[in-house]
Amino acid sequence: GAVVSQHPSWVICKSGTSVKIECRSLDFQATTMFWYRQFPKQSLMLMATSNEGSKATYEQGVEKDKFLINHASLTLSTLTVTSAHPEDSSFYICSARPRTWGQFFGPGTRLTVL
Amino acid sequence: QQQVKQSPQSLIVQKGGISIINCAYENTAFDYFPWYQQFPGKGPALLIAIRPDVSEKKEGRFTISFNKSAKQFSLHIMDSQPGDSATYFCAAQNTGNQFYFGTGTSLTVIP
């Protein structure tokens, strides 16, 4: 149980295009989903927290117009990187929190912007 | 301010040895302490977790020791294997839905 999927697992895009990443909790309902960014050999950096049906809460320094988050249902959240640039290249990881304790992570999405 | 402090940053252990990673916290509102294992290019996977009402939890070769008064908890990996080589993150969660990660420990187990 407690499986979280992410799609795509990797994506390469041209500078200026937008990329959408999906995060799904497969066998539980997630009251809250989180989006993280991770640079090589570093810890996870929380970007935003989203609750189903409400606007996401962004961490300080994260551009909400750049990183659009939609939490459409209790099992799906999407992160759209708008007008991507090479500096947006990173490993993006989502996680989902069930109604009980814990937080379960997706396998991550490697984004490369050329 | 780092809510959860983790050490060491990196650790090298011989196969069969014991790997020990330590974490400390200040906020007494934390009441759930998980450990995650992350392999390169993969998302973190929940390894083992503990609530503060117990002092130790063991699952196979992995043990969490928890010291509530000292506000410290540690992960012990017994009989460490090369396949355990990964980055390990401790974390702490409070009732307010806030979740904080340690900075991570890169473990290398030498055959």
Interface residues (C-beta under 8 A of the other chain):
Chain A: A2 V4 Q6 T32 F34 K41 Q42 S43 L44 T49 F91 I93 S95 R97 W101 G102 Q103 F104 F105 G106 P107 G108 R110
Chain B: Y32 P34 Y36 G41 K42 G43 P44 A45 L46 A49 R51 F89 A91 Q93 N97 F99 F101 G102 T103 G104 S106
